[in-house]
Amino acid sequence: MFWAGCFFYIIGFIGAFKLAQLMGGFHAQFTEGGHYNIEWTGAPVKYNFFASYKDPGLVLCLLALLYKPTKTRILIVAVQLIYPLAITLFLGRRTHTATLGAMVLLSFYYRYGWAPSKKVFLLGLTFMALFVILAPAFRSQVNQGNFGHIKDVDKNQVINSYLKDDRYKEIDTAVMICSAFNQSETYNWGIDFYNGSVSRWIPRQVVGEAFKQSLMIKTKANMHDILWSQYQWEIPFGSFTTGIAHSFAFWSFFGCLFFYVISRFSFYIFSQSISSLFNQVVYFFVVIQIPMFIIESINKLPSVIVNIVIVMVVVQKFNKLIKNKPFFIV
């Protein structure tokens, strides 16, 4: 399992490296806001797809390390953690940070049965709340290359401004989208699941733009058009639509059932995972996607399912190739 994780992490890092090159290199990505200067079509989408395999790779390596620690594995995992920690420290990515924290905590729980106490858990929630509020202020300084000014950020002012000010917040997007779709009574009914899969899996450079567009299903439930027709409002640049808004735009009030199904499935896998390494890995993959489903969108669900299947099949092949034994050898 460990070497399968290394295989996926290498694929993911190559994708991240190629993506960074489009931004001007890692220095531009982490210190000059390079990720804001590219158009997310074509090559960036392709490289980002491969980069998404870093997290599954890190999950497999981290879990295998704790089950069977060696100096080599410790060194490899330490190197693997450099890139995700850089994203947290330099880019202040909140979803990414929550995912990374979940990986580490779950690894220790499954291996050693360790879980944080209530006090530690509450302190962790407090830290995450502060991180959510302060990260954009720190990120703006980093993107401008002003590392020396990070310590000068007035944290109290930023927190008070966030809590009291009426400026745009991410939840505003969810409110506006849900309201607009409710007023128009036009819903997507999950068509974006299909269109999103076509967008991610069919390479425009190979089949051509015209053919790729011909595979898309046309729908009247275009989020941009409905928002504009109802409120003359657009989603601010760089903002997420949120999974809450997407689920409502897909299935109206029945959209809440999506999160109910995800929670019940997660609980079932967790209840089965204590005695099954296979289910532990599946639960990992489900958990690290939940922040994305809530904060970003849910239209990546088909791709997530396909990725999980691919990872599990490859792990099985690695185990049979290396150990000539059945599923999941650490």
C-alpha positions in Angstrom: 0.0 0.0 0.0 2.9 2.4 0.8 4.5 2.1 -2.6 1.1 2.5 -4.3 0.7 5.7 -2.4 4.1 6.9 -3.6 3.0 6.1 -7.2 -0.1 8.3 -6.9 1.8 11.0 -5.0 4.4 11.2 -7.8 1.6 11.5 -10.4 0.0 14.2 -8.4 3.1 16.1 -7.8 4.0 16.0 -11.5 0.5 17.4 -12.2 1.1 20.1 -9.6 4.5 20.9 -11.0 3.2 21.3 -14.6 0.3 23.5 -13.2 2.8 25.7 -11.4 4.8 26.1 -14.6 1.7 27.7 -16.2 1.7 30.1 -13.3 5.3 31.0 -13.6 6.8 28.4 -11.3 6.3 27.6 -7.6 7.7 30.9 -6.6 5.0 32.8 -8.5 2.3 30.3 -7.3 3.2 30.7 -3.6 4.3 34.4 -3.5 2.8 36.3 -6.4 -0.7 35.0 -6.7 0.1 33.1 -9.9 -3.0 30.8 -9.5 -5.2 33.9 -10.0 -3.5 34.7 -13.4 -4.5 31.6 -15.4 -7.7 30.7 -17.1 -9.0 27.3 -15.9 -9.6 25.7 -19.2 -7.6 23.3 -21.3 -4.1 22.5 -19.9 -4.7 23.9 -16.3 -7.8 21.6 -16.0 -5.8 18.6 -17.3 -2.9 19.2 -14.9 -5.2 19.9 -12.0 -6.9 16.5 -12.6 -3.5 14.7 -12.2 -2.6 16.9 -9.2 -5.7 15.7 -7.4 -4.0 12.3 -6.9 -1.6 13.8 -4.3 -4.1 13.5 -1.5 -5.0 9.8 -2.1 -1.3 9.1 -2.4 -0.5 10.9 0.9 -3.4 9.1 2.7 -2.0 5.7 1.6 1.6 6.5 2.6 0.6 8.1 5.9 -1.6 5.2 7.0 1.0 2.6 5.9 3.7 4.5 7.7 1.9 4.4 11.0 1.1 0.7 10.6 4.7 -0.2 9.7 7.1 2.6 10.5 10.6 2.6 9.0 13.2 5.4 8.6 12.7 5.3 4.8 9.0 5.7 5.1 9.3 8.5 7.6 11.7 10.4 5.3 9.4 9.9 2.2 6.3 11.1 4.1 8.1 14.1 5.5 9.1 15.1 2.0 5.5 14.5 0.7 4.2 16.9 3.4 6.3 19.8 2.2 4.0 20.7 -0.7 0.6 20.5 1.2 2.1 22.4 4.1 3.3 25.1 1.7 -0.2 25.5 0.4 -1.6 26.0 3.9 1.2 28.4 5.0 1.6 30.5 1.9 -1.7 30.3 0.2 -4.0 29.9 3.3 -6.2 27.4 1.6 -8.9 26.6 4.1 -10.5 23.6 2.5 -7.0 22.1 1.9 -6.0 22.7 5.5 -9.2 21.0 6.9 -8.5 18.0 4.6 -4.9 17.8 5.7 -5.9 18.0 9.4 -8.5 15.2 8.8 -5.8 13.0 7.2 -3.4 13.3 10.2 -6.1 12.9 12.9 -7.7 9.9 11.2 -4.3 8.2 10.7 -3.5 8.4 14.4 -7.0 7.3 15.4 -7.0 4.2 13.3 -3.5 3.2 14.2 -3.3 4.1 17.9 -7.0 4.6 18.8 -6.1 8.2 19.7 -8.7 11.0 19.5 -8.4 14.5 20.8 -10.1 15.3 24.1 -13.1 17.7 24.1 -10.9 20.6 25.2 -8.4 19.9 22.4 -11.2 19.5 19.9 -12.8 22.8 20.9 -9.4 24.5 20.7 -9.0 23.0 17.3 -12.3 24.4 16.2 -11.4 27.8 17.5 -8.1 27.7 15.6 -9.9 26.7 12.4 -12.4 29.5 12.8 -9.6 32.0 13.3 -7.8 30.5 10.3 -10.9 30.9 8.1 -11.1 34.6 9.1 -7.5 35.5 9.0 -6.2 33.4 6.1 -7.3 35.9 3.3 -5.5 38.8 5.1 -2.3 36.8 5.4 -2.6 35.5 1.8 -2.9 39.0 0.4 0.4 39.9 1.9 2.1 36.7 0.7 0.7 37.2 -2.8 2.3 40.6 -2.9 5.6 39.2 -1.7 5.3 41.1 1.6 6.4 38.4 3.9 7.8 40.9 6.4 4.4 42.5 6.7 2.6 39.4 7.8 3.3 40.1 11.4 1.9 43.6 11.0 -1.6 42.4 10.0 -4.0 43.8 12.6 -5.7 40.6 13.7 -8.3 42.2 15.9 -9.3 44.6 13.2 -9.6 41.7 10.6 -11.7 39.6 13.0 -14.0 42.6 14.0 -14.4 43.5 10.4 -15.3 40.0 9.4 -17.9 39.7 12.2 -19.5 43.1 12.0 -18.9 44.3 8.4 -21.5 43.7 5.7 -19.0 43.0 3.0 -19.3 39.9 0.7 -18.9 36.5 2.4 -18.9 33.1 0.8 -22.3 32.2 2.3 -23.8 35.1 0.3 -23.2 33.1 -2.8 -25.2 30.2 -1.5 -28.1 32.5 -0.4 -28.2 34.3 -3.8 -28.1 31.1 -5.8 -30.7 29.2 -3.8 -33.0 32.2 -3.9 -32.5 32.8 -7.6 -33.3 29.1 -8.5 -36.2 29.1 -6.1 -37.7 32.2 -7.8 -37.1 30.9 -11.3 -38.3 27.4 -10.5 -35.8 26.1 -13.0 -33.5 23.3 -11.7 -30.5 21.4 -13.1 -31.6 17.9 -12.1 -28.0 16.7 -12.0 -27.1 17.5 -15.6 -24.0 19.2 -14.4 -22.8 15.9 -13.1 -22.7 14.7 -16.7 -21.4 17.9 -18.1 -18.7 18.2 -15.5 -17.5 14.7 -16.2 -17.3 15.5 -19.9 -15.4 18.7 -19.1 -12.9 16.8 -16.9 -12.5 13.5 -18.8 -12.7 14.5 -22.5 -9.5 16.3 -23.6 -10.3 19.2 -25.9 -6.8 19.1 -27.3 -7.5 15.5 -28.6 -11.1 15.6 -29.7 -11.5 19.3 -30.5 -13.6 22.0 -29.0 -16.6 21.5 -31.3 -16.9 17.7 -30.6 -16.5 18.2 -26.9 -19.3 20.8 -26.8 -21.5 18.5 -28.8 -21.3 16.0 -26.0 -22.6 18.5 -23.5 -26.3 18.5 -22.5 -27.9 21.9 -22.9 -29.9 23.1 -20.0 -31.9 26.2 -19.1 -30.7 26.0 -15.6 -27.5 28.0 -16.2 -26.4 29.4 -12.9 -24.9 32.6 -14.4 -28.0 33.4 -16.5 -30.5 32.7 -13.7 -28.6 34.8 -11.2 -28.4 37.7 -13.7 -32.1 37.4 -14.7 -33.3 37.4 -11.1 -31.0 39.8 -9.4 -28.5 41.2 -11.9 -25.8 39.7 -9.7 -22.7 37.7 -10.5 -20.6 35.4 -8.4 -17.4 37.4 -7.4 -14.2 36.3 -9.1 -12.4 33.6 -7.1 -15.4 32.6 -5.1 -16.9 29.1 -4.7 -20.5 28.4 -5.6 -20.6 26.1 -2.4 -22.0 22.6 -2.3 -25.2 23.9 -0.6 -26.0 26.1 -3.5 -25.2 23.4 -6.1 -27.4 20.8 -4.4 -30.3 23.2 -4.3 -29.8 24.2 -7.9 -29.8 20.5 -8.8 -32.7 19.1 -6.9 -34.5 22.0 -5.2 -35.4 21.3 -1.5 -34.6 17.7 -2.1 -30.9 18.7 -2.4 -30.5 18.4 1.3 -30.9 14.6 0.9 -27.5 14.6 -0.9 -25.7 15.6 2.3 -27.9 13.2 4.3 -26.9 10.3 2.0 -23.3 11.3 2.3 -23.5 11.4 6.1 -25.2 8.0 6.4 -22.7 6.4 4.0 -19.8 7.9 5.9 -21.2 6.6 9.2 -21.7 3.2 7.7 -18.1 3.0 6.3 -16.8 4.3 9.6 -18.6 1.7 11.6 -17.1 -1.0 9.4 -13.6 0.5 9.3 -12.3 -0.4 12.8 -11.6 -3.9 11.8 -11.0 -3.4 8.1 -8.1 -1.6 6.5 -9.9 -1.6 3.2 -12.8 0.4 4.7 -10.4 2.7 6.6 -8.9 3.8 3.2 -12.4 4.2 1.7 -13.5 6.3 4.7 -10.3 8.4 4.3 -11.2 9.1 0.7 -14.8 10.0 1.6 -13.8 12.3 4.5 -11.2 14.3 2.5 -13.9 15.1 -0.1 -16.5 16.3 2.4 -15.0 19.8 2.9 -14.9 20.2 -0.9 -18.5 19.1 -1.2 -19.6 21.7 1.4 -17.4 24.6 0.5 -16.8 24.3 -3.2 -19.3 22.2 -5.2 -20.8 18.7 -5.6 -20.5 18.5 -9.4 -17.1 16.6 -9.0 -18.8 13.6 -7.4 -18.7 11.3 -10.5 -15.0 12.1 -10.9 -14.4 11.5 -7.2 -16.1 8.0 -7.4 -14.0 7.1 -10.5 -10.8 8.3 -8.8 -11.5 6.2 -5.7 -12.1 3.1 -7.8 -8.9 3.7 -9.8 -6.9 4.1 -6.6 -8.3 1.0 -5.0 -7.7 -1.1 -8.1 -4.1 0.1 -8.4 -3.4 -0.6 -4.7 -4.6 -4.2 -5.2 -2.4 -4.6 -8.3 0.6 -3.3 -6.4 0.0 -5.7 -3.5 -0.2 -8.7 -5.8 2.8 -7.6 -7.8 5.1 -6.9 -4.8 3.8 -9.5 -2.3 1.9 -11.9 -4.4 -0.8 -11.6 -1.7 -4.4 -10.4 -1.8 -5.8 -7.0 -1.0 -4.1 -4.4 1.2 -0.7 -5.2 2.5 0.9 -2.2 4.2 
